[in-house]
Amino acid sequence: MVWKATLAISSLLLLTAAADDWKLVTGSVTGSKYYVKAGDMANEADYSPVAWVKVDARGNRTVNWRTSMTRYRIDCRARAYTILAYVLYDAAGSNVDGQTYEPYQQTAQPTVPDSVFEPVMKALCPSGS
């Protein structure tokens, strides 16, 4: 009996840890929610973080996918980002699109002030950058 209770508690803790792995950063006017991996969040010494950003678009009816995972390289000093890879999933969790960009295909884009990406960048960059 003790073993079953320990197993149940351990399973619950693992599920809680997995759910807490992503931190909500912002939402969009279309209903999408933007999350950053907790371990990727601001490291005070890293001005060029590489991080995964997840977008939950279940509330956004303007797109034909439901979840995206995008790998970004952030240039905190230049306030710019580069997309390294992305994957889009439908409501059933099936991959519907994705790409990994080769270095020659990677182009830094400026972060537009007051855009949905600005809070994402703030979550990933050291404070004051």
C-alpha positions as CSV (number, residue, x, y, z in Angstrom):
1,M,0.0,0.0,0.0
2,V,2.8,2.4,0.9
3,W,4.5,1.6,-2.4
4,K,1.3,2.4,-4.4
5,A,1.0,5.7,-2.5
6,T,4.6,6.6,-3.2
7,L,4.2,5.7,-6.8
8,A,1.1,7.9,-7.1
9,I,2.8,10.8,-5.4
10,S,5.9,10.4,-7.6
11,S,3.8,10.4,-10.7
12,L,1.9,13.5,-9.6
13,L,5.2,15.3,-8.9
14,L,6.6,14.4,-12.4
15,L,3.4,15.6,-14.1
16,T,3.5,18.9,-12.1
17,A,7.2,19.4,-13.0
18,A,6.5,18.8,-16.6
19,A,3.6,21.3,-16.6
20,D,5.7,23.9,-14.8
21,D,8.5,23.5,-17.4
22,W,6.9,26.2,-19.6
23,K,6.2,29.7,-18.2
24,L,3.5,31.9,-19.7
25,V,5.1,35.1,-20.9
26,T,2.3,36.9,-22.8
27,G,-0.8,36.6,-24.9
28,S,-1.9,38.1,-28.2
29,V,-5.1,39.9,-29.2
30,T,-6.0,36.9,-31.3
31,G,-6.0,34.6,-28.3
32,S,-2.6,32.9,-28.6
33,K,-0.5,32.3,-25.5
34,Y,3.3,32.5,-25.6
35,Y,5.4,30.3,-23.3
36,V,9.2,30.1,-22.7
37,K,11.0,27.0,-21.3
38,A,11.7,27.8,-17.7
39,G,15.3,26.8,-18.0
40,D,15.8,29.1,-20.9
41,M,14.7,32.2,-19.0
42,A,17.0,35.2,-18.4
43,N,20.5,34.3,-17.5
44,E,22.2,37.5,-16.4
45,A,25.4,36.7,-18.2
46,D,23.9,35.5,-21.6
47,Y,23.2,38.2,-24.1
48,S,22.8,35.7,-27.0
49,P,20.4,33.0,-25.6
50,V,19.1,30.2,-27.7
51,A,15.6,29.2,-26.5
52,W,12.4,27.4,-27.4
53,V,9.2,29.4,-27.4
54,K,5.8,27.6,-27.5
55,V,2.7,29.2,-28.8
56,D,-0.7,27.8,-27.7
57,A,-3.1,28.9,-30.4
58,R,-6.2,27.0,-29.2
59,G,-7.9,30.3,-28.7
60,N,-6.8,31.7,-32.0
61,R,-9.1,30.9,-34.9
62,T,-7.0,32.8,-37.4
63,V,-4.5,30.0,-37.8
64,N,-4.9,26.4,-39.0
65,W,-2.5,24.9,-36.4
66,R,-2.9,24.7,-32.6
67,T,0.6,24.6,-31.2
68,S,3.9,25.8,-32.4
69,M,7.4,25.3,-31.1
70,T,10.1,27.7,-32.4
71,R,13.8,27.7,-31.6
72,Y,15.2,31.3,-31.5
73,R,18.6,32.8,-31.2
74,I,18.2,36.1,-29.5
75,D,20.6,39.1,-29.7
76,C,19.8,41.0,-26.6
77,R,22.0,43.9,-27.3
78,A,20.7,44.5,-30.8
79,R,17.1,43.6,-29.7
80,A,16.8,41.2,-32.6
81,Y,16.0,37.5,-33.1
82,T,16.7,34.7,-35.6
83,I,14.5,31.7,-36.1
84,L,16.5,28.5,-36.1
85,A,13.7,26.0,-36.4
86,Y,10.0,25.6,-36.0
87,V,7.3,22.9,-35.8
88,L,3.6,23.3,-36.1
89,Y,1.1,20.8,-34.6
90,D,-2.7,20.4,-35.2
91,A,-5.3,19.9,-32.5
92,A,-4.5,16.1,-32.4
93,G,-0.8,16.8,-31.8
94,S,0.3,15.7,-35.3
95,N,3.1,17.6,-37.0
96,V,1.6,19.7,-39.8
97,D,4.7,21.8,-40.8
98,G,8.2,22.5,-39.7
99,Q,11.6,23.5,-40.8
100,T,15.2,23.7,-39.6
101,Y,17.0,26.7,-41.2
102,E,20.6,26.3,-42.4
103,P,23.0,29.0,-41.3
104,Y,22.8,30.7,-44.7
105,Q,19.0,30.9,-44.4
106,Q,19.1,32.5,-40.9
107,T,18.4,36.3,-40.9
108,A,18.1,38.4,-37.8
109,Q,14.9,40.4,-37.5
110,P,14.5,43.4,-35.2
111,T,12.0,43.1,-32.3
112,V,9.3,45.6,-32.9
113,P,8.4,47.7,-29.9
114,D,5.1,46.8,-28.2
115,S,4.9,43.6,-30.3
116,V,3.9,40.2,-28.9
117,F,7.6,39.2,-29.2
118,E,8.9,42.0,-27.0
119,P,7.8,40.3,-23.7
120,V,9.3,37.0,-24.9
121,M,12.6,38.8,-25.5
122,K,12.4,40.4,-22.1
123,A,11.9,37.0,-20.5
124,L,15.0,35.6,-22.2
125,C,17.4,38.6,-22.0
126,P,19.3,39.8,-18.9
127,S,17.6,42.6,-17.0
128,G,18.6,46.0,-18.3
129,S,19.4,44.8,-21.8
